[in-house]
Amino acid sequence: MTNQITKCGFVAIVGRPNVGKSTLMNKLLGQKISITSRKPQTTRHRILGIKSTESQQVIYVDTPGMHLGAKTAMNRYMNKAANTVLGDVDLIIFVVDMNKWTNEDENVLTKLKREKMPIVLVINKIDRLKQREEVLPIIAKLGQKMDFTDVIPLSAKLGRNLESLENVVSQYLPDSGPLFPEEQVTDKSERFIASEIIREKLMRRLQQELPYSLTVEIGQFKTQKDILHIDAIIWVERDSQKKIVIGKSGAVLKDVGQNARKNMEQLFEQRVHLDLWVKVKEGWADSESLMKRFGYDDAG
């Protein structure tokens, strides 16, 4: 790629939990950076996804879902991580689910109305429509919520109509050289990505049984004889949760480990040896000091 980048800017992807923000960013980048699942509040951190072309660099900011209530330190952390992004970007993409407008959507809208920068409304999940024409009344209804810069219906899952969104994004990038090396695709380390892959596999494997109060801490992370050795601790808050994560005769943990290792080998392009342990630390999700130990310290 020749270094002719003349436009560069930050674009926040915001919305309530579980509307498809991370799926959208992954599709825009053409590769997986943010983990996804059907469970709300999958994303806990701000994650940058960097897309460089010959003429521009777009720095997408995937944020935790903005949700009502802040019962624990984790809830407050995620809301803060999402809220503090708003004033530091050139454009905001507000993602909503075509099928449902909730009090949490209204909460996000209220915050956005206080912002000065342009806001694009993305109506996601249009792949669920039987006829394309059915989207028109939805656009008309949701487009009246505020004075949006643009309203774009799309399917993040299928990658439908992404080009329309990218064309709008390009219009709002300021004149600037690149802020990141053109080959860089995220601001997160490989250690962080490894921990998130494990957490994703846990969420997908456990479904409704999943204890929300789990996190993953990476210990050893080093290459020896062309094999990347990774040790990870899965922290939960109660012994009953530990039993769920391990599963009968260790079946859940084995399945999670195998799936995570396959993902890591594809991403890191080398063989991976992964060891997982499950440990209990009561109340960690409501302890700011323990959260910082586990890496939840970048929301400021």
TALINSUL-V220309 format. One record per backbone hydrogen bond with DSSP energy under -1.0 kcal/mol. NH is the residue of the N-H (numbers start at 0). CO is the residue of the C=O. If there is no record, write none. Layout:
# TALINSUL-V220309
NH;CO
NH;CO
This chain:
# TALINSUL-V220309
3;1
5;54
6;54
7;173
8;56
10;58
11;90
12;60
13;92
23;19
24;20
25;21
26;22
27;23
28;24
29;25
30;25
46;61
48;59
49;184
50;57
52;55
56;6
57;50
58;8
59;48
60;10
61;46
62;12
65;14
73;284
75;71
76;72
77;73
78;74
79;75
80;76
81;77
82;78
83;79
87;84
89;9
90;9
91;117
92;11
93;119
94;13
95;121
97;123
99;96
105;101
106;102
107;103
108;104
109;105
110;106
111;107
112;108
113;110
114;111
119;91
120;149
121;93
122;151
123;95
125;153
127;124
128;125
133;130
134;131
135;132
138;134
139;135
140;136
141;137
142;138
144;141
147;145
148;118
151;120
153;122
154;159
158;154
159;154
164;160
165;161
166;162
167;163
168;164
169;165
171;168
172;169
175;5
183;180
192;188
193;189
194;190
195;191
196;192
197;193
198;194
199;195
200;196
201;197
202;198
203;199
204;200
205;201
206;202
208;205
209;206
213;211
214;234
216;232
218;230
221;228
223;226
226;223
227;270
228;221
229;272
230;219
231;274
232;216
233;276
234;214
235;278
241;237
242;238
243;239
244;240
245;241
246;242
249;246
250;247
252;245
253;249
254;250
255;251
256;252
257;253
258;254
259;255
260;256
261;257
262;258
263;259
264;260
265;261
266;262
267;263
272;227
274;229
276;231
278;233
280;235
283;280
285;282
286;283
290;286
291;287
292;288
293;289
294;291
295;290
296;294
